Amino acid sequence: MINVGIAGIGFMGMIHYLAYQKIRGAKVRAICEQDTKRLAGDWRSIQGNFGPRGRKMNLKGIARHAELDDLLADPNVEMIDICLPPSWHADIAIAALKAGKHVFCEKPIALSVADAKRMVAAARRAGKQLLIGHVLPFFPEYHFAYKAIATGKYGKFLGGYFKRIISDPTWLSDYYNPAITGGPMLDLHIHDAHFIRLVCGMPTAVQTVGSMRGEVVERFSTQFRFDDPGLVVTAACGVIDQQGRPFTHAYEIYLERATLLFDYAAIGKGLDAHTPLTVLTNGGRVLRPKLGSGDPIDGFVAELTEVVRAVRTNTPSPLLHGELARDAVVLCQKQTQSVRTGRAVRVV
Ligand SMILES: NC(=O)c1ccc[n+]([C@@H]2O[C@H](COP(=O)([O-])OP(=O)(O)OC[C@H]3O[C@@H](n4cnc5c(N)ncnc54)[C@H](O)[C@@H]3O)[C@@H](O)[C@H]2O)c1
């Protein structure tokens, strides 16, 4: 049994807590939160863009710490699950690794490549696991695509496009602050950057056009280039400064013997526009694979199951390891550089 301490009980801290209740092999033994009501178990102020609303919780038997240092020093905790704003990730992860804990940290790994590298080096020195919460490959539609590409079931991956757009999150005061959240590139696109890195390897260059809001890129379109000129991958992502498009993510993936389609958009109160995962085979068949419950928390349950496996065996996770997450930050920074300079930017 892995004993877990969650740092930060906001939207993600709550989702992780709920997911831990559904898995074997890990138990939440402690939490740390600066908000006294949340620390006491009153989670009614917590709300995100999916999952249940927060409620009053029974936290009997769970140690409560108001200070991060006390959580890191808690002898009953073997793994720190960091659900703090991104500006905290690097320092707390490194302190936790130095204190002999494994670390599972929400995305993005960090706001800078230098910090991400420090985290990866600290994990190596400590001989502990550093896992980054890139949950996208655990969502059923993306897991299907990942497996189809990795196994070659439909032949070689030829390319495709990825989309992730939200309305301006006006309620998040630090969203466009490069030192706290990092803007749409590091908050939003990082999911697709990580997925593209996972299934394609590291691009050799990126060419991005986009609009800026202050110091961060607001909305953009990227062409990823690879050694193989036949691999054609693009992504469109960002924030539109209006409230009519709360959330959409989608992909179209071209394989030698099939095309995979998926498109989901929340378009209003209780409404969505949806192309469920669809496989178009080169024989002309249209397949709709069965994908399970559709409960978004199940993606986090699958992710945590992989975290438990990696920590228990002390072996890196092919999907969640720190180097992959660091590469996603590298890509986001190169894409930002490309917008600023108006030119293609070499990655490797
Ligand atoms: N994987 C996903 O789909 C997904 C979705 C949303 C957020 N996230 C990531 O999760 C992380 C947290 O985001 P969130 O939306 O949960 O944020 P949030 O603001 O809802 O929660 C952060 C919590 O940390 C607490 N906190 C901040 N500083 C603290 C400190 N010094 N000591 C103790 N508590 C402190 C805050 O009081 C708050 O309750 C971010 O890295 C974000 O990118 C991931």
The ligand as a MOL file (V3000), in Angstrom:
LIG
                    3D

  0  0  0     0  0            999 V3000
M  V30 BEGIN CTAB
M  V30 COUNTS 44 48 0 0 0
M  V30 BEGIN ATOM
M  V30 1 N -5.0890 17.1470 -15.6190 0
M  V30 2 C -6.0860 18.0010 -15.7710 0
M  V30 3 O -7.0220 17.7760 -16.5270 0
M  V30 4 C -6.0620 19.2720 -14.9620 0
M  V30 5 C -7.2120 20.0520 -14.8350 0
M  V30 6 C -7.1450 21.1980 -14.0330 0
M  V30 7 C -5.9490 21.5420 -13.4090 0
M  V30 8 N -4.8400 20.7760 -13.5770 0 CHG=1
M  V30 9 C -3.5470 21.1250 -12.9350 0
M  V30 10 O -3.6810 20.8990 -11.5200 0
M  V30 11 C -2.9020 21.8660 -10.8020 0
M  V30 12 C -3.8270 22.5760 -9.7990 0
M  V30 13 O -4.8730 23.1890 -10.5210 0
M  V30 14 P -6.3120 23.4010 -9.8440 0
M  V30 15 O -7.2420 23.7480 -10.9470 0
M  V30 16 O -6.6200 22.2710 -8.9530 0 CHG=-1
M  V30 17 O -6.0170 24.7030 -8.9570 0
M  V30 18 P -6.8720 25.2550 -7.7370 0
M  V30 19 O -6.5440 26.6930 -7.6390 0
M  V30 20 O -8.2960 24.8300 -7.8610 0
M  V30 21 O -6.2520 24.4820 -6.4710 0
M  V30 22 C -4.9900 24.7610 -5.9330 0
M  V30 23 C -5.1030 24.5990 -4.4240 0
M  V30 24 O -3.8020 24.7300 -3.8590 0
M  V30 25 C -3.9220 25.5010 -2.6740 0
M  V30 26 N -2.6240 26.1200 -2.3870 0
M  V30 27 C -1.9820 27.0510 -3.1280 0
M  V30 28 N -0.8120 27.3690 -2.5530 0
M  V30 29 C -0.7060 26.6100 -1.4250 0
M  V30 30 C 0.2800 26.4790 -0.4050 0
M  V30 31 N 1.3850 27.2010 -0.4300 0
M  V30 32 N 0.0460 25.6230 0.6000 0
M  V30 33 C -1.0800 24.8830 0.6460 0
M  V30 34 N -2.0570 24.9660 -0.2880 0
M  V30 35 C -1.8750 25.8130 -1.3140 0
M  V30 36 C -5.0090 26.5200 -2.9990 0
M  V30 37 O -5.5630 27.0770 -1.8120 0
M  V30 38 C -5.9940 25.6670 -3.7820 0
M  V30 39 O -6.9610 25.0680 -2.9350 0
M  V30 40 C -2.2980 22.7910 -11.8590 0
M  V30 41 O -1.0020 22.3850 -12.1430 0
M  V30 42 C -3.1860 22.5900 -13.0870 0
M  V30 43 O -2.5110 22.8020 -14.3240 0
M  V30 44 C -4.8810 19.6330 -14.3200 0
M  V30 END ATOM
M  V30 BEGIN BOND
M  V30 1 1 1 2
M  V30 2 2 2 3
M  V30 3 1 2 4
M  V30 4 1 4 5
M  V30 5 2 4 44
M  V30 6 2 5 6
M  V30 7 1 6 7
M  V30 8 2 7 8
M  V30 9 1 8 9
M  V30 10 1 8 44
M  V30 11 1 9 10
M  V30 12 1 9 42
M  V30 13 1 10 11
M  V30 14 1 11 12
M  V30 15 1 11 40
M  V30 16 1 12 13
M  V30 17 1 13 14
M  V30 18 2 14 15
M  V30 19 1 14 16
M  V30 20 1 14 17
M  V30 21 1 17 18
M  V30 22 2 18 19
M  V30 23 1 18 20
M  V30 24 1 18 21
M  V30 25 1 21 22
M  V30 26 1 22 23
M  V30 27 1 23 24
M  V30 28 1 23 38
M  V30 29 1 24 25
M  V30 30 1 25 26
M  V30 31 1 25 36
M  V30 32 1 26 27
M  V30 33 1 26 35
M  V30 34 2 27 28
M  V30 35 1 28 29
M  V30 36 1 29 30
M  V30 37 2 29 35
M  V30 38 1 30 31
M  V30 39 2 30 32
M  V30 40 1 32 33
M  V30 41 2 33 34
M  V30 42 1 34 35
M  V30 43 1 36 37
M  V30 44 1 36 38
M  V30 45 1 38 39
M  V30 46 1 40 41
M  V30 47 1 40 42
M  V30 48 1 42 43
M  V30 END BOND
M  V30 END CTAB
M  END
